[in-house]
């Protein structure tokens, strides 16, 4: 079945403000008079639209890199060196970006790769006040080029954001909000029709990001494990030499050289083994030593060395919605007319006493909202 064509979308206003509207012009004029629009003129001179629906991150970064006058060091077209979306491929294959979009972490990677000096503000590592302080310093001392990203990857996010910011406050103003149960029941039973699609998208993004983090974590642990084996190889050889010669006291000193670690695969059902080999030198001569490394208990269901194995769970609908509700501005709940219910709800949505991991999830959604 052929997909229906789509010409344009109506800007959801409010909360968005049309740049060309009278209110947009008023805000623009006020910002110029207040000296907070210095970054705009540099950026608008290099403005470019995205060539693919999911290239919003690449197009934004390309515009910023050109505005910062960073030389890409390679030709764009003809003799010209210029940043284009299709040149930003050092951290993620373009075909993958074209299909799935790009994450915040990969945008940081691309900016570094292109030669930019990047200062990233992640919600789980900074506060909104930190971000505002940076904005205040930047606009006075230099013209900033800042990327503020909202998801352009999935249509369901638009309806979900509208529901949370516009519909929920209106629902809460009803006289039927007589207790906490009625408040939560109303919010949970009035969800947009495509909320399930939004949950699938969140789960998929989390699955990929968790996978990337787990892979990086395992690679780091593997490297550390290998380094530790190399570092202890000389000690193992010296201990082995001492045992074999019957001189295991600390007064007998050995010099070890040419140490290496070898892993041998399983044969006939036997377990694989690790052997430390080396040449031990003392005052009387040299001795080659091979010693087996004792086998420790490991979990083969995942990548682990010692206690580094971990597992993750992907969110259910109620999990995501709960995090979204906790991330809403406090004034959202002020529409509740019953003072006792309002006080109880305000206590429930307070994030100060939440576990650290849940606070991080809430902070992530605060940035999105």
C-alpha angles and dihedrals in degrees: 000000000000117000116243116249122248123205104182144326128242111246108246099240116204113058091026120058121217108238091219095047123103090254091049091051090048093053090046092052092047091050091052092051091047093051096240098117100071093111093052098068094051092048097044089055088064099034117149133173122229118265093208130041092242096041094089092113094047094047092049092049093045090053092050093048092052091046089053089053093235112167109228090206093226136075123268102187128343109336094332122115107205138142116255130171092251091058093060099084106113096102104031132020111255092230090058092048090048090055103036108015122232134285127235091250092054091050088056089049092050093049091051091046090053092054101259125142103236131198109183124199111207118185094228092052103040143026133240087253090058090053093048092050089054090051092050094050093044098052093052100045105029141000105266127217105203131175116215109183131200121179115272092170103091134031093213091070090067094056092042092052091047091050093051097043101036112016100041095057089049092050091049092056090068119113088232093078094102099144143002092270093057091048095052093040091054093048095046096045097047098060121142116268092246096049090110089059089051090053091051090052093049091048091050093049091048091047092054095043092047089049092051092047092047092050092049090046092051092047090052092048091047091052092048091048092051092047090051091051091052092047094051095041093089092047092050092050092049092048089049092050091050092051093047093050094043091242105113098145120114092243092071107080124198131191114218126200140165093030120172140169120229129187119205122199125237118277124196093353096311120137119258115261136211119217127194112207130185150137117258120203126194134159094284101049145285132309129188113224132193118185132179116235109229113252114244127201112265136174109241094189090085143006107289143148114186108325099340097106116112140163135209138211125217118231126262123216094263091048093055094042091050091053090048092051091049089052095055117110113264091242089066090076094046089088090075106107099200106084095206093050090046091052092049093047091047089056092049095051095046108118098198095093097039121117114267095250092052091048089055091052091049092049090052091055092045088063092049094048 
